[in-house]
């Protein structure tokens, strides 16, 4: 049986919180419609409610952000199917110039619907994004293909799932602010 891990962003009062307008991006991110996301760089400041500690993995308003270090780590591990959008974090008052990336893994159809528990009818009440109201999500490893990191199409959660092998490699790199929780 395959083991899966969920990537969690650890938050603390000392971690930075990005200050940028995400409303235009949120729907495209939720639907994984990459064709609506351009490559133009975003500019961000550091929000006052956060600190100055730069974690490698951030989660804000339903969107994942990674440090340049984490992006390079993923690329070195051969994870080459992620969408990245450059986010330059600048705060002149504190002399901060950092490069982060909005990260969007593919959302794939890999549910084992016979093993999942919950309503298996599409919920169309959420507007443009039909979802299944599942209590238990079960991944069919035969339907994940070569993807070692992905989100699941058709579920309400916004988790990023990774294989056990990739989770081990990410742990070895000691990325700051990233927890890998066995699913």
N, C-alpha and C positions, 0 to 999 in steps of 0.2 A: 504494500500500500504506500502511495506517495504521501509525503508530508509537505504541507504548505505553511508558509509563514506570512503574517500580515505586517507590513511596514507601518510603524507608529512614530509620529513626531513627538518627542519629549519636549514638554514646555516647562519653562521656569521663569521666574520674575526677571532673571538676568539675561534671558535670551532676547535677541532683537525681534521686533515685529515690524514687518514692512508696511510702509504707508504708500499705497498706490490704489488707483481706481480699478476695480476688477469687474464691475457690473457688466461691461461689454463682453468680457471673456467667459463669464460663468456658464452661460447656456452652451456655448460651443465646447467648453471643457466637459461639462456633464454628458453631452451627447457624443463626445469624441469626434467631433466634426472638424478635423484638422484643416480642411479646405477653407474654413472661415478664419483661421488664425494666421496672420502674416508673420514674416520674419523680423519685422521692425522691432528694434530694441525698446524696452520700457525703462522709464526712469522712476526710481523709488527713493523715498527718504526713510528715516527710521522713526516709527511712531513713538510718541512720548510715553505710552503705556508699557513699552517694552524696555529692555536693558540694552547692553552693548555686546553681550556674548554672541558670537557668530556660530550658530549650529550649522551642521552640514545638511540637515533635513528639516524643513519647515512645512507646516500645513496651516493655511489661512483661507477662510471663506470658501472652503471646498476645493482649493487649488493647492497643489504640492509645489514646493520650491526646493532646489538643491544648490549647494555651494558649487563653485567651479571645481573644487577638489573632488566632490562626490561625482560630478558629471564625468570628470576625467577617469575616476575609478570605474564607473559603469562602462565607459568606452573601452578601457583596458581589459575589462572582463568579457568583452565581446557583445555587450548589450547595445545593439546598434539600431534598434527599431523604435526608439522613444522619440517623441517630439519635444524639442527644447525651444524655449523662447527666452532670449537674453533679457535679464533684468539688472540694470546698473544701479547699485545702491550708493547714494552720495549724500553725505551730511557734512557740509563745510565747517560747521561749528565745531564738530568733534574730529574733523580730519579723516572721515571714513569714506573710502572709495573701495567698494567690494563688488565682485561680480557674482551674481546668482543666476539661476535659470529656472523658469517655470517648466515643470516636467509633466508630460502627459503620456502615460503608458497606453498601449492599445487596449481597447475594451473588447474582449473576445467572448464568443458564444461557447462556453465550455461547461455549462451546468449539466449535472446528471439529474435530470428532472424526476426520474423514477425514485431516486434516493432523497431528493429535497423534500422538506416538510413545509406546508403552508399552501396558500392559494396559488394554483398553477394556471390561473386565467390572467391574461394581461389586464393590468389596471390602467385605464386610459384617462382617469380623472386627474392625473398630474399634468395634463396639458400635452405638450409636445414630446414628452419622454415617457413612453409606455414602460411599466415595470411590473415584475412579478412580486407579490407580497409573500415572500418566503420567510419562514421562521428559521429554517436550517438550510444553509447553502452547501451543496456538495459538488466538488469539482470533479469532472471526468477527465483524468489525465490523458486519455486518448484524444481529447478534443482541444488540448492546449498546444499541440504542435511543437514548434521549436521555442515557444515563448517561455522564458524563465521569470519574467516579470510582466504582470498584466493586471487589468481590472476586468470585472466580469460584466458582460452585457446582460441587461435585463433584471438587475437587482438594485434595490434601494441604496445599498451601502456604496461608499466611495473608496473602499479599501484598495490598496495595492497589494497583490499577492505575489509571493516569490517562492521558487522551489527551495527545497532543503539545501541543495548544493550551493545555490546563489546566496542564500542566507548565511551559510558558513563563510563564504568568501567575503561578504560584506562585514561580518563580525570581525574577521581577521584585519580589516582595514581600519577598525576603530573609528568609525565615523561618528562625529559628535551630534547628539540630539536624535539619534536613530535607535529605535527599539525594534526588535524582530520577535514577534509573538507567535508561537505555534498555533496554527488554526485547527 
